[in-house]
Amino acid sequence: MLALGVRYLNGFVAACEPDARERAEWPPHPGRVFMALAAAHFQTGDDPVERQALEWMEGLPTCPHLLASDALARAVVTHYVPVNDKAGPSKALLQSAPLTRDRQARSFARAWPDHDTMYLAWRDADPPEKIRLALEALCAKVTRVGHSSSLVQMWVAESDEIGEPNWVPDDDHAAIHLRVAGPGTIEDLERRYNREAVETYAALQVAASDDSNMTAQKAARKRLKDEFQNQQPTQVPRRPATCQSPRVPSSVRTSSCSRWSRRRVRTGNSTSFACSPSRSAGERRS
């Protein structure tokens, strides 16, 4: 068995449903947890064994059982936050500096779970020792699941600490979906982020603004013009699936992740969700 524990260190979760930003996402979708692991991998050196572990995870054929308490959602309040500085005339100067800071509306859906720790358990998964050790290392690097204020501690859990899951797969009824990472998710993330071009562009920007080496500065400016047309590299946002409605055909869904539908069926203290993975990105392209 493979099990992951997630402890919310601030006592709340800050993450929203992809199709309803005013609604907090709880329990966390397995796809979101996977993205947190992927972020830890990409931000800390791209260890090849860690990548193998993520590819092993995205290829798992079964749904995890979840253990997550009830949660109390907070009323969503709209905040107005400053965006990045920009030069030019301003209606409201930042003190005496000729910089403007427009205020943009933002909302942050939050919920307070009754218990700060939840678990995901793949009961039929048996990772090789190398994969398990890589997942342990990745979990130790994860600092948040969701918004940057949603700080967590994450670890590979032992079977005896989990208890009885209260969210279990049930394929018979489909009402809403839990997002998961399907095969090809890591490659899709790399393609959308376009990291090599982004990092090259950033390095050229630094060189182009460095007056201490005029030769390198001139060469960098030429490359920015020739290779990038002085425009930032293209990145494709990875829009989450909005799969509340079964009327939306899979061919127009924007996420390459597999999705699970779930239907809450009260049976004592248990809740079941139907599990029906959609086609992967590769299948949709074929």
N, C-alpha and C positions, 0 to 999 in steps of 0.2 A: 504493500500500500504506500501511496505517496500522500502526505498531508502537509498543508501549509498553515501556519498560524499567523494572524495579523492582529496586533494590539494597537489601538488608537490612543496615542500618548496624551493627547489633549482632552480625551473623553468624548470627542465628537467627530463625525465624518463630514467633510466638506467636499461634496461631489454631486453633480446633478444628472438626472436622466437625460439621454441625448436628445429626446424629442420634447422635453419639458424642463426648461432651465429653472423653473420655479419649484421643481419637485426634487427633493434629495434622493439620491440613489442609495438604497439600503435593502438587502445586503449588497455589498459591492459585487458587481458583475465579475465573473472569472476573467473576462477579457480585460477589464481594467487592472486587475491584479497582474495579469501577464504583461501588460504594457509597463507597469511599474518595474517589473523584473527586466524587461527589455531596455528601459531607460537606464537602469543601473549598469547594464552590460555596455551600452554604447558610450556612457559617460566615464567609464573607468578602464578603457584600454582595449576593449573588444577581444577579450580572452577567447581563443578558439574553442576551448573545452566548454566554457560558458555558453557559447553559441550552440554547440552540439546539444547542450542541456535544454536550451530554449526550443530548438528544432524538435527535440524529443517530446517536449511538453505540447507543442502546437500540433503534433501528430497523434496525440492520445485520442482513441476512438470513443471514450466514454465520458459522461458528465460527472463532475465532482458532486458529492454530497456536501451540503453546507450546514454548518452550525452557527447560527447568528440569532441573537436575542431580538426582541422587539425594539423599536427606536421611536423617539418622539421628534417629529420634524419641527424646526423653528420657522416662524413666519418670515418670509423672504423680504428683506429691506433693500431698496435700491440705493447704492452708494455711487458717488461721483468722484472718480479717481483721475489723477493727472496721467497723461500719456507721455511719450518721449518728447524731450525738448526739440524745438525746431527754431531755426533762425528766421528773422524777418520781423515786420511790424506786428505789434500785438495790441489787442484791446485791453489786455490786463498783463502788464509786465511783471515778471518774477523779480520783485524788489527793484533794483536798479539795472539788472542785467537785461540785455536785449534778447530775451528768450521768452517764448510763449509756452504755456502749458494748458492745452485744452482739457476740459473735464469731460470724461465719457461716463455714461451710466453703466454700472456693473451690478450684478446681483450674485450672491453667493449662497446657494442652497446648503443648509446644514441640518443634521439630525444628531440627536444624542441617544445612542444605544443604551439599553439597560445594563449591558455588560460591555466592557471596552475591548474584548477579544472575540474574534470569530475565526472559524476554521473552514478550509476547503479540503476535501478528502477524495482522492481517486482510489477507490477500494480495489480495483482490479489492476492498478499500475504497480509495476515492480522495477524501479529504475536500477540500472547497474550502479555499482559503487562509485565509479567515476562521475556518473551523471548526478547522483545524490550529493556528492561532495561539491560539485560545481553549483548545484542549486543552493546548498547551504551557504556558499560564498556569495552568491548573488543576493540571497535573502538578507544577508548581513549588510549589504550595500544599499538596500532600499530604505529611503527616508520618508517617503510619502506615497499615499494612494489617493489620487484625486488632486484637489487644490493644494498649493504649497503650504497652507496652514493645516492640512490634514496629515499631521506627522504620525508615523507608525514605526513599530518594531516588527520585524518579520523573520520567521524562522521555519525550518523543516521540523514539523512536529512529530512526536512519537504517537503511536496508535492509542496508547493507554491514557493520554491526556485529553483526547478529543471529546469523549462522551458520545451520546446518541445524536446524530444529525437531526435537525428539525426541518430541513428543506431537502427533499429527496426527488430524484427524477421519476417522471411518470409520463409516458408518451401518449396516453390515451386522450388527453384534453389539452388544447392549446389556446391560451388567452393573451399572454404577454411573453416577451422574450428576455432571456438573459444572454448577453453578448459573451462570446468566447473567441479565442484565437484559433484559427484553423491553419492547415498546412499552407506555407508560403507567407505567413504574416511578417516574419523577420525580413525577408527579401522585399516585401511590399513597403515596409517602413523605410528601408534604405533607399529604395527607388524614389519614394515620395519626398524624402528629406533632401536628396541630392547632395549628400555631405561633401563629396570631393570638390564639387564646384563651389559650394558655400565656403569651405575652408580656403580654397584658392583665392576666391574673391576677397575674403576678409584679409588675407595676407597681402594681397596687392593693394588694398585700400590703405593699409598701414604704410607700406613702402611708398605709395604715391603721396603721402602726406609728410614724409620724412625729408626735411630740407638739408640734412647733414650729408646726404649722398645724392648729388644731383643726377649722376648717371643712372643709379638704380631707380630713382624717382621717375625719370623720363621713361625708362623701360617699363616700369609698372603702369604708368599712365597709358602707354601705348597698348599694353596687354589688356587693360581694362576696356579700352575703346574697341580693340580688334576682337577680343574673345567674348566680352560681355556687353558691348555697346553701352558701357557705363550704366548698366542696369543690374540690379541684384539677380542672382540666379533664380530660375523658376523652381518653386516648391509646390507640391500638390497637397493641400490639406487633407488629412485623413478624417473625413466626416464620419461620425458614428452612425451605425444603422438606425433608422427610425422605423422599427418594425412592429409598432403597436397594431397596425391594421393588417389583417391577412389579405386585404385586397391589393396591397402593393406587391407587384410581381418581383421575383428575385432578380430579374434582369436589370431593374432600375435601382436596386439598393446600392448604396454607395460604400458600404464597408466590405472588406474582403474577409472579415472574420466570420466564422460560423456563428450561428445564433441558436439559442435554445428558447423555445416557448415554455411558459410555465402557467399553470393554473393553480391558484391557491385553493386547496381543498382541506377544510378543517377535519382532522381525524384525531381527536384528543389534543395532544400538544404538537402534533406533526403537521407540516404543510408540504404538499407535493407540487411539483411543477413538471409540465410536460416537456420533454427534451426532443427537439427535432432540428438537427443541424441543417443549415441551408447549404447550397453549393459553395464551394471555395472559389477564390478569384480565378484560379486556373480553369476550373470547370466552366465558369461563366464566359471566359474568353474563347473556349473551344466551340 
